[in-house]
Amino acid sequence: MSLQIQMLGTGSAFAKTFYNTSALIRSNERNILIDCGSTTPRSLYDIQLQPDQIDGIVISHIHADHVGGLEEMAFRLLYESNQKKTKLYLTKAIADILWENTLKGGMYNPEDGYHSLEDYFDVIVIEEQVPVVIGPGLTIELVPTLHISSKPSYSLFINDRIFYSADVRFSEDLLIHEVAAKRNCHTIFHDCQLSGQGFIHATLDELLTLPEHIQQRIYLMHYADNMSDFIGKTGHMRFVAQHEIIDLPE
């Protein structure tokens, strides 16, 4: 099976039309999630995938539109799938805060023996900037990028040739020198704030300053509900659609 990425959601944190931005990597009959926002379980239902068909979840940061669906995933695996533990890939910086700051309030259940993230998931702590083999023909590398100051946040390199920004401020140096020149990524999935100033996300205006040969590799995601107003205004980039499947070289 060729490498595919299917967008489970393509909307910004406040979008109501396109679901939270998250993606499903399909590789050699394995299904790996990139993030699991509040709407991700519904999107999996829409494409007729059950939680127990997910082989792993990679977490980029702990905003609710990226981790808000983990509680539902965990409880459904626990109660509907005979306590199956899906692999959860994350860095130590995120592992240290995900349970205490985000999930513990709803999932802490000492009477039944559930005290920690490890009681629900097969937690795999990975090092920053070190490629990790997720399955046959599939590696993931988490690289620290700037989204919210003082909060750990990561972008992803998939098989070293696909860049998935998750949430990140615009960085010309990252995109031109690391993503395009050094790694020669053939495909780029990049979040895009369509209007206004980019305090925590790359804006469309900023991305339009990139050279044409880089724009041609970019799929725009994490956009607002008024996306249709910007069709034809994205230079050589294009919007990726919710549930769209992109076939990629391995």
Backbone bond lengths (Angstrom), bond angles and torsions (degrees), N, CA, C in turn:
res aa  C-N    CA-C-N  psi(-1)  N-CA   C-N-CA  omega(-1)  CA-C   N-CA-C  phi
1 M - - - 1.460 - - 1.521 109.58 -
2 S 1.305 117.95 131.52 1.456 121.21 177.77 1.522 110.41 -70.99
3 L 1.321 114.87 162.00 1.455 120.60 178.17 1.515 109.84 -73.46
4 Q 1.310 116.49 129.93 1.457 122.53 178.51 1.523 110.04 -131.68
5 I 1.323 115.45 148.55 1.450 121.15 168.22 1.523 107.92 -122.45
6 Q 1.317 115.48 125.71 1.464 121.18 175.61 1.517 108.74 -113.67
7 M 1.320 116.17 125.58 1.451 120.71 -179.02 1.528 109.67 -80.00
8 L 1.322 116.42 114.13 1.460 120.80 177.08 1.514 111.60 -76.52
9 G 1.308 115.87 -27.99 1.452 122.36 174.75 1.506 108.77 -155.08
10 T 1.316 116.24 153.21 1.468 120.05 -177.68 1.519 112.01 -132.55
11 G 1.324 118.11 6.94 1.452 121.31 -173.15 1.511 113.78 -90.83
12 S 1.332 114.98 161.93 1.456 121.72 174.54 1.524 109.38 -71.32
13 A 1.317 116.01 176.76 1.465 120.72 -178.85 1.524 111.98 -59.13
14 F 1.340 117.01 -30.05 1.460 120.56 -176.18 1.526 113.28 -103.27
15 A 1.332 117.52 -0.97 1.466 120.63 -178.82 1.525 110.12 -67.41
16 K 1.320 116.22 141.41 1.459 121.36 178.53 1.521 111.55 -108.61
17 T 1.330 117.71 -10.72 1.453 121.89 -172.97 1.523 113.16 -95.50
18 F 1.310 118.27 -36.63 1.463 121.20 -165.88 1.525 114.61 -110.03
19 Y 1.331 119.14 4.41 1.461 124.06 -176.25 1.533 110.13 68.02
20 N 1.336 115.14 164.80 1.469 120.78 177.28 1.521 110.16 -65.06
21 T 1.328 115.65 144.00 1.461 119.42 -180.00 1.533 110.78 -67.69
22 S 1.308 114.99 119.88 1.460 122.93 172.23 1.520 107.18 -156.54
23 A 1.316 116.21 162.29 1.464 119.74 -174.56 1.514 110.35 -138.12
24 L 1.320 114.49 153.94 1.452 122.56 176.82 1.523 108.16 -116.09
25 I 1.327 115.95 117.91 1.464 120.67 174.23 1.520 107.87 -90.20
26 R 1.314 115.58 124.79 1.466 121.13 175.95 1.532 107.55 -110.54
27 S 1.328 115.78 117.64 1.460 119.72 -177.00 1.514 109.16 -148.20
28 N 1.344 116.65 120.29 1.457 121.05 177.17 1.523 112.06 49.20
29 E 1.313 114.77 49.14 1.463 123.56 176.44 1.519 113.13 64.47
30 R 1.313 117.17 21.16 1.465 121.78 173.68 1.518 108.91 -112.27
31 N 1.333 115.18 143.29 1.453 122.11 179.47 1.521 109.54 -116.16
32 I 1.325 116.23 115.29 1.461 121.96 -178.17 1.524 108.87 -119.63
33 L 1.323 116.60 126.22 1.460 121.19 176.69 1.516 110.87 -87.09
34 I 1.318 115.66 138.97 1.459 120.70 163.32 1.516 106.38 -101.61
35 D 1.315 115.80 107.48 1.454 124.78 -177.84 1.532 111.56 68.86
36 C 1.316 114.37 161.34 1.466 121.00 -176.97 1.519 107.90 -147.95
37 G 1.328 115.59 78.43 1.454 120.95 -178.58 1.513 112.71 -73.44
38 S 1.310 115.88 179.88 1.461 121.46 -175.13 1.524 112.46 -59.28
39 T 1.337 117.59 -31.44 1.464 120.85 -177.90 1.527 113.34 -94.75
40 T 1.330 117.96 -2.55 1.461 120.12 -176.17 1.525 112.99 -61.97
41 P 1.346 120.06 -44.04 1.464 118.15 177.66 1.531 112.86 -58.37
42 R 1.326 117.42 -37.40 1.466 119.70 177.62 1.530 110.68 -65.94
43 S 1.322 116.91 -39.41 1.453 120.37 -179.91 1.525 110.80 -66.43
44 L 1.319 117.66 -38.75 1.466 120.77 175.17 1.527 110.37 -61.36
45 Y 1.313 116.26 -40.11 1.471 120.79 176.39 1.524 110.35 -61.20
46 D 1.319 116.73 -41.32 1.466 121.16 -179.15 1.523 112.09 -60.04
47 I 1.338 117.23 -35.12 1.467 120.22 -178.91 1.530 111.46 -99.94
48 Q 1.334 115.47 11.92 1.467 122.92 172.87 1.524 112.66 63.88
49 L 1.326 115.10 43.41 1.459 121.24 170.94 1.517 108.89 -114.64
50 Q 1.311 116.78 134.68 1.451 122.33 178.67 1.533 109.95 -95.23
51 P 1.339 117.76 157.02 1.470 119.38 178.77 1.524 113.83 -54.45
52 D 1.333 117.88 -34.74 1.464 118.65 -178.27 1.524 113.30 -75.51
53 Q 1.342 116.95 -2.16 1.462 120.94 173.89 1.528 112.23 -94.26
54 I 1.326 116.09 0.31 1.463 121.71 176.87 1.523 108.75 -92.82
55 D 1.324 116.09 123.97 1.460 121.22 -176.14 1.521 113.34 -90.42
56 G 1.313 117.93 -16.17 1.454 120.50 -179.92 1.513 111.24 -173.42
57 I 1.322 115.47 155.78 1.467 122.27 179.05 1.524 107.49 -131.50
58 V 1.323 116.22 125.85 1.466 122.20 177.43 1.526 107.80 -103.78
59 I 1.322 117.34 130.02 1.459 121.71 -176.74 1.525 110.59 -108.32
60 S 1.345 116.10 126.96 1.466 120.69 -179.42 1.524 112.13 -90.78
61 H 1.342 118.28 -36.76 1.464 123.04 176.94 1.523 107.84 -168.90
62 I 1.338 117.66 176.91 1.468 118.11 -166.45 1.527 114.58 -108.53
63 H 1.310 119.87 22.43 1.458 119.70 168.44 1.524 109.84 -63.93
64 A 1.337 116.51 149.51 1.465 121.05 -173.26 1.520 112.99 -60.68
65 D 1.345 117.17 -31.66 1.461 117.93 179.77 1.532 112.20 -74.55
66 H 1.340 115.97 2.07 1.461 120.92 176.25 1.522 113.29 -122.41
67 V 1.336 117.68 -17.34 1.469 119.60 178.99 1.534 112.72 -133.19
68 G 1.329 118.30 0.59 1.461 120.82 -173.93 1.510 115.29 -66.30
69 G 1.330 117.57 -13.51 1.461 120.48 178.35 1.518 114.07 -95.64
70 L 1.322 117.80 -0.84 1.465 120.24 -176.64 1.527 112.27 -65.64
71 E 1.329 116.94 -36.31 1.467 118.67 -179.93 1.524 110.81 -61.59
72 E 1.339 117.28 -47.86 1.458 119.72 178.68 1.526 111.16 -61.60
73 M 1.323 116.97 -44.12 1.464 120.11 179.35 1.532 110.33 -58.20
74 A 1.329 116.70 -45.73 1.460 121.01 -177.86 1.520 111.40 -64.18
75 F 1.330 117.45 -46.03 1.456 120.44 -178.26 1.527 112.02 -67.04
76 R 1.307 117.85 -36.57 1.464 119.82 179.28 1.529 111.11 -70.46
77 L 1.331 116.22 -37.76 1.458 118.75 174.62 1.531 110.84 -64.20
78 L 1.317 115.78 -37.61 1.460 121.02 -178.81 1.521 111.63 -68.45
79 Y 1.330 116.39 -49.62 1.459 120.35 -170.57 1.528 114.23 -95.08
80 E 1.315 117.61 -25.14 1.461 120.14 -177.12 1.528 113.42 -106.05
81 S 1.327 117.37 -17.61 1.471 120.30 -173.66 1.518 112.57 -126.14
82 N 1.332 115.39 35.08 1.469 121.51 172.44 1.523 112.31 56.43
83 Q 1.317 116.26 44.58 1.467 123.61 174.82 1.525 113.03 62.12
84 K 1.323 116.35 31.72 1.462 119.19 176.91 1.527 110.09 -63.34
85 K 1.318 116.05 140.71 1.467 121.36 176.63 1.519 109.26 -111.64
86 T 1.300 116.35 111.48 1.454 120.72 174.78 1.520 109.46 -78.26
87 K 1.318 117.45 146.69 1.462 121.33 177.66 1.525 110.09 -67.68
88 L 1.322 115.90 135.89 1.463 123.11 177.77 1.520 107.52 -120.96
89 Y 1.338 116.21 112.10 1.462 122.20 -177.21 1.526 109.61 -98.07
90 L 1.318 116.81 124.07 1.452 120.85 179.90 1.514 109.84 -161.86
91 T 1.321 115.95 159.98 1.462 119.93 178.58 1.528 110.18 -81.01
92 K 1.322 115.86 165.31 1.464 120.16 178.53 1.522 110.80 -60.86
93 A 1.342 116.94 -37.30 1.469 119.53 -178.98 1.523 111.49 -60.36
94 I 1.323 117.21 -36.56 1.463 120.40 178.32 1.519 110.48 -81.73
95 A 1.317 117.69 -39.79 1.466 120.74 179.88 1.518 111.61 -58.09
96 D 1.322 116.86 -35.34 1.463 121.17 -177.68 1.518 112.74 -67.03
97 I 1.332 117.84 -24.11 1.474 119.59 -174.13 1.525 113.52 -117.21
98 L 1.317 118.51 -19.48 1.465 120.08 -174.83 1.520 111.65 -60.50
99 W 1.322 116.85 -46.54 1.461 119.66 -179.25 1.529 111.33 -70.71
100 E 1.312 116.88 -53.67 1.468 120.65 -173.86 1.528 112.51 -66.12
101 N 1.327 117.44 -39.70 1.462 120.75 -172.18 1.520 114.07 -94.19
102 T 1.336 117.57 -17.24 1.462 118.62 -171.35 1.523 113.74 -128.37
103 L 1.328 118.83 -48.16 1.469 120.72 -168.53 1.529 114.82 -100.63
104 K 1.301 117.94 -23.02 1.462 120.59 -170.63 1.531 112.84 -60.06
105 G 1.322 117.72 -38.02 1.462 120.54 -176.58 1.512 113.17 -56.30
106 G 1.333 117.82 -38.12 1.451 120.86 -179.09 1.512 114.86 -96.44
107 M 1.328 117.63 -19.58 1.464 119.81 -169.46 1.528 114.22 -113.16
108 Y 1.323 118.27 -11.47 1.465 121.68 178.50 1.528 109.04 -69.64
109 N 1.324 116.61 120.30 1.467 121.73 -176.51 1.523 108.67 -146.61
110 P 1.348 117.12 75.60 1.470 119.89 -173.19 1.523 113.53 -64.39
111 E 1.336 118.53 -27.58 1.462 120.32 -179.30 1.531 111.72 -61.90
112 D 1.334 115.89 -31.40 1.462 120.00 179.40 1.527 112.55 -103.15
113 G 1.342 116.25 6.21 1.451 119.71 173.80 1.514 115.56 89.48
114 Y 1.341 116.75 22.03 1.466 120.15 -179.43 1.532 108.73 -110.96
115 H 1.339 113.66 102.07 1.459 120.66 -173.47 1.525 113.50 -114.82
116 S 1.332 117.76 -13.47 1.456 119.28 -168.84 1.520 110.61 -154.66
117 L 1.325 114.98 171.91 1.459 121.74 177.30 1.527 110.97 -60.05
118 E 1.333 116.39 -35.94 1.456 121.37 -177.85 1.527 113.04 -67.44
119 D 1.327 117.00 -18.51 1.464 119.63 177.53 1.524 111.95 -75.42
120 Y 1.328 117.03 -16.14 1.462 121.32 -178.52 1.527 113.43 -111.17
121 F 1.331 116.57 -33.12 1.465 121.13 -175.53 1.526 110.33 -126.22
122 D 1.313 115.11 156.97 1.455 121.46 168.47 1.520 106.64 -84.50
123 V 1.319 116.20 90.79 1.460 122.38 -171.71 1.525 110.03 -77.18
124 I 1.323 115.63 124.67 1.464 121.49 178.49 1.526 107.44 -120.26
125 V 1.316 115.72 106.76 1.462 121.54 -179.75 1.524 108.22 -83.46
126 I 1.324 115.91 123.84 1.455 120.25 -177.92 1.527 109.75 -115.55
127 E 1.304 114.85 152.84 1.455 120.21 -179.35 1.526 110.85 -82.21
128 E 1.322 115.10 147.60 1.451 120.07 174.97 1.528 110.43 -64.01
129 Q 1.314 115.57 141.02 1.460 123.51 173.49 1.536 113.46 60.05
130 V 1.325 115.58 28.59 1.466 121.09 175.19 1.525 107.72 -125.74
131 P 1.322 118.90 116.25 1.471 120.36 179.42 1.529 110.91 -60.47
132 V 1.326 115.55 136.58 1.468 122.13 -179.51 1.517 108.71 -121.20
133 V 1.303 116.65 131.89 1.461 121.10 177.56 1.527 108.58 -76.37
134 I 1.332 115.99 118.33 1.458 121.89 179.83 1.523 110.43 -93.03
135 G 1.306 115.93 -30.84 1.456 122.19 179.93 1.517 109.01 -173.85
136 P 1.324 117.78 -179.62 1.469 120.24 179.79 1.530 111.65 -56.53
137 G 1.326 115.78 121.87 1.454 119.98 177.78 1.516 115.10 73.05
138 L 1.338 117.62 17.82 1.461 119.95 -177.89 1.522 111.08 -139.12
139 T 1.336 116.26 118.64 1.457 121.58 173.44 1.531 109.65 -123.36
140 I 1.309 114.47 148.88 1.468 122.54 177.83 1.526 108.43 -126.56
141 E 1.322 116.47 135.82 1.460 121.50 174.07 1.522 108.31 -127.20
142 L 1.318 116.30 124.74 1.459 121.84 177.33 1.528 109.29 -95.90
143 V 1.329 116.24 123.19 1.466 120.60 179.62 1.523 108.51 -117.99
144 P 1.334 117.57 132.29 1.464 119.80 -179.01 1.527 111.20 -66.33
145 T 1.321 115.83 132.21 1.461 122.50 177.67 1.520 108.58 -136.57
146 L 1.320 116.26 163.31 1.460 121.21 -173.64 1.523 110.72 -92.39
147 H 1.315 115.44 121.66 1.463 122.92 174.37 1.523 108.59 -124.54
148 I 1.323 116.94 -71.36 1.461 123.72 173.33 1.521 107.76 -114.22
149 S 1.306 116.64 126.96 1.466 119.69 -179.77 1.529 110.44 -56.03
150 S 1.312 116.42 138.73 1.468 124.92 176.04 1.524 113.19 71.63
151 K 1.346 118.32 8.54 1.458 120.75 174.83 1.523 108.79 -119.31
152 P 1.344 118.12 129.38 1.461 119.17 -179.79 1.519 111.85 -64.28
153 S 1.319 116.35 133.45 1.459 122.04 -178.28 1.521 107.95 -151.53
154 Y 1.335 115.96 143.80 1.455 120.30 -172.11 1.526 111.78 -135.86
155 S 1.321 114.59 145.50 1.453 121.99 164.58 1.527 107.66 -102.09
156 L 1.336 116.33 167.08 1.447 120.64 -174.29 1.524 111.63 -122.73
157 F 1.326 115.58 140.57 1.450 122.27 162.24 1.526 107.17 -106.68
158 I 1.319 115.98 125.76 1.458 122.65 179.69 1.525 107.19 -107.37
159 N 1.326 116.22 119.60 1.472 122.03 -176.02 1.525 112.05 52.48
160 D 1.326 116.39 25.89 1.465 124.81 175.35 1.529 113.83 66.65
161 R 1.337 118.23 -4.31 1.454 120.41 -174.92 1.522 113.49 -121.20
162 I 1.326 116.74 -2.29 1.465 121.94 178.15 1.520 107.11 -123.37
163 F 1.328 116.35 128.82 1.461 120.93 179.63 1.519 108.89 -109.46
164 Y 1.321 115.65 129.61 1.470 122.75 178.33 1.525 106.62 -123.56
165 S 1.323 116.60 111.30 1.465 119.33 -168.98 1.518 113.60 -71.98
166 A 1.359 118.19 -25.46 1.464 120.82 -164.05 1.534 106.62 55.46
167 D 1.329 118.68 -128.07 1.467 121.03 178.14 1.519 109.07 -109.40
168 V 1.334 116.68 124.99 1.460 118.98 -175.46 1.528 109.60 -156.28
169 R 1.299 115.50 146.82 1.462 120.09 170.64 1.533 109.29 -72.93
170 F 1.286 115.88 155.84 1.460 119.93 -179.08 1.523 110.61 -62.02
171 S 1.324 114.78 132.82 1.459 120.88 176.28 1.514 108.58 -137.64
172 E 1.322 116.28 101.48 1.459 120.84 177.63 1.521 110.48 -60.87
173 D 1.317 116.39 -40.24 1.465 120.31 -178.54 1.527 110.77 -62.31
174 L 1.329 117.59 -45.08 1.457 121.49 179.53 1.524 110.94 -60.68
175 L 1.328 116.80 -48.33 1.457 120.37 -173.34 1.526 112.23 -72.98
176 I 1.311 117.18 -42.44 1.465 119.71 -176.64 1.516 111.95 -77.97
177 H 1.331 116.78 -47.69 1.465 119.77 -171.55 1.534 113.77 -88.89
178 E 1.323 117.90 -40.93 1.466 120.17 -177.27 1.525 111.57 -89.05
179 V 1.335 116.36 -55.43 1.464 120.45 -173.98 1.529 111.55 -69.34
180 A 1.338 116.88 -50.11 1.465 120.25 -173.96 1.524 112.80 -85.49
181 A 1.338 117.28 -52.20 1.467 119.91 -172.56 1.533 112.60 -78.99
182 K 1.322 117.93 -55.70 1.464 120.74 -173.95 1.523 111.70 -69.84
183 R 1.332 116.71 -48.11 1.471 119.95 -175.03 1.527 112.65 -97.19
184 N 1.306 116.42 -14.92 1.467 121.20 -179.95 1.528 111.41 51.81
185 C 1.316 116.34 49.86 1.467 120.85 179.54 1.523 109.98 -63.47
186 H 1.308 115.76 130.06 1.463 119.79 -178.97 1.524 112.41 -85.09
187 T 1.359 117.38 -17.25 1.458 121.52 -177.77 1.520 109.26 -140.11
188 I 1.328 115.52 135.45 1.455 121.97 -179.03 1.524 108.69 -130.36
189 F 1.328 116.17 123.46 1.464 121.43 171.44 1.526 106.59 -104.92
190 H 1.342 116.53 117.46 1.464 118.86 -172.68 1.523 111.28 -129.67
191 D 1.341 115.05 134.69 1.462 119.37 175.00 1.522 109.61 -66.85
192 C 1.332 115.76 152.23 1.457 119.48 -172.64 1.525 110.78 -148.81
193 Q 1.305 115.09 113.80 1.467 120.89 170.40 1.521 107.54 -84.72
194 L 1.316 117.53 120.86 1.461 121.11 -168.58 1.513 114.03 -74.59
195 S 1.317 118.07 -29.83 1.465 120.16 -178.85 1.525 109.18 -147.75
196 G 1.324 115.29 165.78 1.459 120.63 179.45 1.513 112.32 83.43
197 Q 1.318 115.31 -175.92 1.456 120.94 -179.08 1.518 110.54 -85.80
198 G 1.308 115.69 144.11 1.457 120.48 -176.07 1.506 112.90 -91.26
199 F 1.319 117.28 75.55 1.462 120.03 -179.42 1.530 111.62 -67.76
200 I 1.330 117.21 -37.53 1.463 119.73 -177.34 1.536 112.60 -131.74
201 H 1.327 117.73 -3.76 1.458 121.78 177.77 1.523 109.65 -132.70
202 A 1.335 115.25 154.30 1.459 119.74 170.18 1.522 109.35 -66.28
203 T 1.329 116.60 138.16 1.458 120.09 177.84 1.527 109.88 -96.24
204 L 1.328 114.46 161.27 1.455 119.15 175.72 1.520 110.63 -59.72
205 D 1.317 117.52 -42.93 1.466 120.44 179.65 1.526 111.40 -59.16
206 E 1.329 117.04 -39.72 1.469 119.73 178.44 1.524 111.16 -67.36
207 L 1.311 117.16 -44.30 1.468 120.32 -179.14 1.521 111.45 -65.33
208 L 1.333 117.31 -29.23 1.465 120.81 178.24 1.526 112.75 -69.22
209 T 1.335 118.10 -13.09 1.463 120.69 176.42 1.523 112.18 -80.38
210 L 1.328 118.00 -9.56 1.458 121.23 -178.83 1.525 110.50 -71.46
211 P 1.324 117.67 150.99 1.467 120.05 177.11 1.529 111.73 -59.05
212 E 1.310 115.28 152.82 1.463 121.57 -176.56 1.530 112.12 -55.62
213 H 1.349 117.19 -41.26 1.460 119.03 -175.69 1.518 112.41 -66.75
214 I 1.337 117.95 -22.46 1.460 120.96 175.10 1.525 109.83 -84.99
215 Q 1.323 117.35 -42.72 1.464 119.98 177.64 1.526 111.53 -54.52
216 Q 1.311 117.26 -37.50 1.463 120.92 -177.07 1.526 112.70 -63.21
217 R 1.320 117.75 -17.33 1.463 121.68 -179.29 1.531 112.46 -94.70
218 I 1.336 117.61 -4.85 1.464 121.50 -167.26 1.523 112.44 -97.28
219 Y 1.350 113.98 128.54 1.456 122.75 165.87 1.534 106.90 -102.77
220 L 1.309 116.68 127.68 1.465 121.32 -178.45 1.526 110.20 -89.45
221 M 1.329 116.26 134.59 1.462 122.05 179.73 1.534 108.49 -139.57
222 H 1.332 115.76 179.69 1.475 121.42 178.16 1.534 110.51 57.97
223 Y 1.318 115.49 49.62 1.466 120.65 -177.18 1.530 110.87 -109.76
224 A 1.323 115.10 166.79 1.463 122.01 -175.56 1.530 111.57 -82.83
225 D 1.318 115.70 171.98 1.465 121.71 -177.89 1.520 113.55 -63.75
226 N 1.328 117.06 -20.25 1.474 119.98 -179.43 1.526 111.76 -90.54
227 M 1.316 117.24 25.25 1.462 122.32 -179.18 1.521 112.59 -51.06
228 S 1.335 117.65 -40.46 1.467 120.43 -175.45 1.525 112.47 -60.73
229 D 1.338 117.02 -24.67 1.467 120.48 177.99 1.528 111.78 -67.53
230 F 1.328 117.62 -15.56 1.463 121.39 -174.05 1.531 112.63 -110.02
231 I 1.315 117.30 3.20 1.460 119.61 176.38 1.526 109.04 -63.42
232 G 1.336 116.12 130.46 1.454 121.33 -176.03 1.514 113.78 88.18
233 K 1.339 116.48 0.50 1.462 120.73 -177.99 1.538 111.48 -119.39
234 T 1.315 116.52 19.15 1.467 120.36 -173.64 1.526 112.70 -109.43
235 G 1.312 117.67 21.30 1.458 120.56 178.79 1.512 111.23 62.35
236 H 1.336 116.39 -128.94 1.457 121.44 -179.84 1.526 111.64 -95.41
237 M 1.315 117.28 6.45 1.457 122.54 176.97 1.531 109.00 -91.48
238 R 1.338 115.82 163.44 1.455 117.92 174.85 1.524 110.48 -140.87
239 F 1.327 115.22 154.51 1.452 120.58 176.62 1.527 109.79 -75.06
240 V 1.327 116.17 136.73 1.451 120.14 170.07 1.526 107.02 -91.19
241 A 1.316 116.81 140.83 1.458 121.56 -173.84 1.523 111.38 -96.33
242 Q 1.314 115.62 152.14 1.454 120.57 176.09 1.526 110.04 -58.65
243 H 1.321 116.34 133.07 1.465 126.59 -179.56 1.528 113.37 71.76
244 E 1.338 117.35 1.20 1.460 119.37 176.28 1.528 110.10 -65.33
245 I 1.329 116.16 140.82 1.460 122.55 177.40 1.524 108.87 -106.33
246 I 1.327 115.96 124.53 1.458 122.17 178.41 1.522 108.41 -107.48
247 D 1.330 117.50 119.44 1.455 121.97 174.15 1.520 109.13 -81.81
248 L 1.314 116.88 132.28 1.463 121.81 -173.67 1.526 111.15 -129.45
249 P 1.320 116.35 148.17 1.473 118.79 172.61 1.531 109.28 -62.59
250 E 1.315 117.28 146.28 1.461 119.80 179.05 1.516 110.53 -81.64
